[in-house]
């Protein structure tokens, strides 16, 4: 699987590192750029290392490397930036399935180093979720057209994932309020039932005839 962006220094590098770990042993991950920067962004390397992923072998390179004879034949090619998606790509050997997962460039984040680092973390999480959704697809049983449709849907599914925490919090609050309301009612009902049960049992014991059995003389004192 090949991930493409313009400079091959940040987003595509993050995606390559993620899939190298998560895709084993079914997928081999690569990345490249239409106009490679020639270096890997240091924030990308820090983020990959902080996630516990290896950085060995990660480098910025041209996508032409993968269009040459003898290059690895790709099954999937993903563009992760809008600029690369608009450019004319090389003819990939093997006619791989292509998809576009555009992600904002975290390297263009203004402000402090903390802001930039946070942008790289957010980009990493976004790509990790999309790759996770991709890996969950039953690829062996899907046709090429079905796979392409699923790839187009992954961005929408991932957008819903970002909304789910807010929805979950709202739903949880509503359910907790309802539960507390019903719980209060249930407690009051249970107390009333227990009170009525005690009164009923008391009334039975008071109204029941009391019988005294006289033992035979031979049994008395035994």
Order of alpha helices (4+ residues) and beta strands (2+ residues): beta-alpha-beta-alpha-beta-alpha-beta-alpha-alpha
